[in-house]
Amino acid sequence: MEKKRITHAEELNHGDVIRVFSYEQNCGIDKTTFTALVVACSDKKKLVIPQDFQGHLYRAAQKGASWEITVDWLLENDVDVFIVERFDQLLTTIWNYLNEEEV
């Protein structure tokens, strides 16, 4: 499990799991900590899908804000973003484990 701080959206890949520490509340995000999945979209932006996605939807609707959170938007605000787990490394670990089981 990694704990590397992210400073540029390009450091993240589709399927990565991140932890976000938000230090202030604004229309787009609460003062909170959450775990999220990074999803690459066709228009080159990377969305962040919080673990409690349904709760996030309700809070966004109450504020009249968009539910979409992009990595770029996060990095422009008062938050810290850390990589928790990279999907490609998770795949490698699982495949190595499965191959060892077969031997």
C-alpha positions in Angstrom: 0.0 0.0 0.0 1.4 3.3 -1.1 1.1 6.6 0.8 2.6 9.0 -1.8 1.3 12.6 -1.9 -0.1 13.5 -5.3 0.6 17.0 -6.7 -0.3 16.5 -10.4 -3.3 14.7 -12.0 -0.9 13.0 -14.4 0.4 11.0 -11.5 -2.9 9.1 -11.2 -4.3 6.3 -13.4 -7.7 4.9 -14.0 -8.5 2.5 -11.2 -6.2 4.0 -8.6 -7.5 4.4 -5.0 -6.8 7.7 -3.3 -7.3 9.3 0.1 -8.4 12.9 0.2 -7.9 15.2 3.2 -10.0 18.4 2.8 -9.2 21.2 5.2 -12.0 23.6 4.4 -15.7 23.4 3.4 -16.8 25.0 0.2 -19.7 24.4 -2.3 -17.9 21.4 -3.9 -16.6 19.5 -0.9 -16.9 19.3 2.9 -14.1 19.5 5.5 -13.5 15.8 5.7 -11.4 12.8 4.8 -12.5 10.2 2.2 -11.3 7.4 0.1 -12.1 7.4 -3.6 -11.6 5.7 -6.9 -10.0 7.5 -9.8 -11.9 7.1 -13.1 -10.5 8.3 -16.4 -13.2 9.9 -18.7 -13.2 10.2 -22.5 -12.6 13.9 -22.4 -9.2 13.5 -20.7 -10.3 14.5 -17.2 -10.1 12.2 -14.3 -13.1 12.0 -11.9 -12.9 11.0 -8.3 -15.7 8.8 -7.1 -15.9 8.8 -3.3 -16.4 5.6 -1.4 -19.7 6.9 0.0 -20.9 7.9 -3.4 -24.6 8.0 -2.5 -23.9 10.2 0.5 -21.8 12.5 -1.7 -24.7 12.8 -4.2 -27.1 13.8 -1.4 -24.7 16.4 0.0 -24.0 17.9 -3.4 -27.7 18.1 -4.2 -28.4 19.9 -0.9 -25.8 22.5 -1.8 -26.9 22.8 -5.4 -23.4 21.7 -6.5 -22.3 19.3 -9.1 -21.5 15.7 -7.9 -18.5 15.5 -10.2 -15.1 16.0 -8.5 -12.1 16.1 -10.8 -8.5 15.4 -9.7 -7.5 18.8 -11.2 -10.2 20.6 -9.1 -9.1 18.8 -5.9 -5.5 19.8 -6.5 -6.5 23.5 -7.0 -8.2 23.5 -3.5 -7.0 23.2 0.1 -6.7 19.4 0.1 -4.0 16.8 0.3 -4.3 13.7 -2.0 -2.4 10.5 -1.4 -2.3 7.4 -3.4 -3.5 4.4 -1.4 -3.3 1.7 -4.0 -2.5 1.5 -7.7 -4.8 -0.8 -9.7 -2.0 -2.1 -11.9 0.0 -3.1 -8.8 -3.1 -4.8 -7.4 -3.5 -6.8 -10.6 0.1 -7.9 -10.5 -0.1 -9.0 -6.9 -3.3 -11.0 -7.5 -1.9 -12.6 -10.7 1.4 -13.5 -8.9 -0.6 -15.0 -6.0 -2.8 -17.1 -8.4 0.2 -18.3 -10.3 1.9 -19.4 -7.0 -1.3 -21.3 -6.1 -1.2 -23.3 -9.4 2.4 -24.4 -8.9 
